[in-house]
């Protein structure tokens, strides 16, 4: 087992750990959680022996091998498969040894059999495939891949080597949803001890059996998943709050007696007794409340639907189409999650919709006043490290006064201290919040987010989820965070085989399909009429009908407002012909949108009626 006993460690005189203790049983999978900056990565470095403790002790069996992903693999000419195979140093050493002594040859062969060396290539290929590499890519050199992909190779290597203590620090930050789901399943089956730093709630709910909480320089071990930990911690906090309230009332009562009778000789002894009781009363202290992370998105004005529509559009690179026959519609109240394996074209679609990539064919219609906000992880790396957040937003909003600029920063959890700190000295989460601010300062009607949660802790992810739910613009989301997708998205688009189409199942069904525990939806539809729809399917159809009906109602309200405007006699006065033409055009757009919405509503009703009759 892993023992952490009375550990203390400081950085530049600032204590990160003080008397921290915990015991992790052998074979357990444990999530290490805590707010950004509390010292989770430092604890990993202490366990690996890369840092020297100020006090205390960290111990585990001497025979244990400790492994983790320290950095990406080098961009050399070694193939991905060979790089992963080389991560098992014992196997690589035995395979390379040129023994001549018969007894040594026998020893080598016995040991190779013990460590299952002959199936190593198949196991390595399985891991690489799970992390998103194709069979052809496994045989390509590492130099052919970017840093993010080489981090996946490094992760594959440590998983393949199967250390006795596996330390993983935010491993899903460089994975897509499909890779994250595979890793989640792999960790649950891993045969040895795992300690994983993650802010992904779904991973911590499905893959671990315990939570190690780092807070106030100490460690607390909780048995169960993250949700169980959060519930138990909330209950403990509520109990402490109730006890503290009772103690405050008791303290006030004693103090009142002392204040009233301390000057009376007949009561002096009793008053003195109560003073001693007050002095001995140990104050019940609640865990410190960290400043709540917030995101405040400016609200855009309402546009006529649809805000974006494509008909037969195609997009790609260097004349080679990646996505074709795109017939898509986006309304301002849409919340769309893009699903699909890496390389299928999710980012390509995001670039098309954000005007970062031109269409190769077909037609794209956008509202004339449409503003699009775009956030991708690479934008965090493109911030100017020598400038402060205040300088960044001042450049984006040159006419805004400094107090209002600081208020904008505070609306994204960047207080006064962070506003005047050089970006190079900010944490990854603070940089991500600044990039989100820069993507949304102009109140976009369509917000496209490509992996927005990387480097955000759980509290920040919850704040982002709340902000997106309240946001009045459309959202297109690419994320490996299943919890965020499930709470924000109400439509799913599957990007696959050069097409983008609605995914009619839910995220749980998608997860099962990816992990091979269920058949793809299209196989279930090969024999229509022979399978009775499930209650969950009918509930989904009812939800679709309700959504379509709400959309029709909303467009009808817009139509009525425009009709009232067009009924204004002053609009037909001389000199206002241009304005009249504009309002007539808007009315025509709304009526076209209404016809489309009604057609979608009728189609949804027909599908529901057919399912109920089946």
C-alpha positions, 0 to 999 in steps of 0.5 A: 500500500501507499502510505503518506505520513505527516508530510509537510512541504513548502514552496518559496516559504508558502506551505502546500502540505502540513502534517498531511497523512493518508493510506491508499490500499494496494490495488485501489483506484483513487482520484486526487481532487482539490482546487487548482494550486493546492499542490496535487502535482507537487504531491505526485512529484513527492511520491516519485522522489523528484522533490525532497520532503520538509517533513514526514514520510512517503512509503510503498513496497520496495519492489513497486514500479512507479510510473506516470506521464512526465512529458511527451515522447520525442519527435524521432523516427521510431514508430509509435508501436515500437515506442510503446513497446520500448516503454516496458524496459524489462521486456525490451532488455530481455528481447535485446540480450544476446545470451549464449549460455543455455541456462541464461537462455532458459531464464530469459525465455521463462521470464518472457513467458511470465510477463506475457511478452509474446502478446506485447505487440497486440496489447500495445496496438490495442492501447494505441487504438483506444487512444485514437490511433489507426492501424496505419498511424501506429507504424508511422514515426513519432516525428509525424505527430504534433505534441498533443498526439505524442502525449497520447503515445507517452500515455500509451507507453506508461499504460503498456508498462503496467507500473505497480503505482500508476500516477496520472495527472489530468490525462484526459486534457489531451484526449477527445471524448472517445479517448477519454471514455476508453481510458475511463474503462481501462482504468477501471480494469487496471490490475494495480494501484492508480492515483489520478488527478482529474476534474472530470466528474464522470471519470471519477464516478466510473473509474475510481473507488476512493477520493483523496481530497487535498484541502487546507494543506491536508489530505482526507480519504473518502471511500466511494465515487466523486458524487458520493464524496461530494454528498458526504462532504456536503452533509458533514459541512451541514452538520458542522454548520449546525453545531457551529450555530449552536455553539455561537448561541451558547457562547452568546448566552454565557457572554450575556451572563458575564456582561450582566453579573461580573460587577455584582459581588454575589454573582462574581464567582459564577461570572468568573466560572463562565469566563473560564468556560468561554476560554476553554470552548474550542471554536468549531470552524467550517472549511474555508470557502474559496472564492466562487468561480464565475463566468458572465457571458454578455447577452446578444440581441435576438436574431431571426431564425435560423442564424445559420443554415447550410445546403449541400455544403462541403469543406476541407483542405487543399481541395480535398473535402473532409465533410460533404452534403452538409444540410444543417440548421442552427437556431439561437436557442440551440445547444449542440454537442459534436460527437465523433472519433478524432479525425472525423472532422469535428474541428473542421466543422467548427472552423467552417461555422466560425468563418475560419475555413471557407466552404468548398461548395454548396450554400451557407446562409447566415444572419447578416448581424451574426456574431460568432465567438470561437474558443479552442485550446490552442488559443490559450497558448496564443496569449501574449505571455508578457502582457497582463489580462487587463492589457489583453481586454483593453486591446479588445475593448479600447473604448472601455474605461479601466474600471469596467474592464476590471469588472469584465475580468472579475466576471470571469473569475479574474480578480484584481491581483490576476488582472495585473499579473503577467499571463506567463505567471497565471495558472492554466485555468486562469489563462483558459478563463481569459481566453473565454472572455476574449472569445465572448466579449462581443456578445456572440449569437453563436458560441463555438467551444472546442475543449473549453474545460482543459485546465479548469477545476471542477468548480470552474467547470460547474460555473461554466456549465451554469453560464452556458445554460443561462446563455441566450445564444446558440452553443456548439460544444466539443468536449471530452467532459461527459458531465458538461455535455449531458448538462448543457447539450439538448441536441447531438450531431454525429460527425462520421464518414464525411457526414454530419447527422443528428444522433438520435440516442443519448450520451449513455448509448453513445458511450456503450456503442464506443466501448463495444457494449451495444450495437450501433443504432442503425443496426437496430433499425434494420428490421422496422416494425419488429421491435417495440419502441422502448419507453426511453425512446418515446420519452425522447420523441415527446421531448423533441415534439415539445422542443419543436412546439416551443420553437414554433411559439417563439417564431410566432411571437417574433412574427407578431412583433414584426407584423405590428411594426409593419402595421405602423403607418409612419413606416410608409411615409416618404423617405422610409422606403429603405427601412420598409424594405428591410422590415419586409425582408425580416418578415419574409425570413421569419415566415420562412423560418416558421414554415420550416419549424412547423414542418419539423413539428409535424414530422416530430408528431408523426414520429411520436404517433408511429412509435406509440402505435408500434 
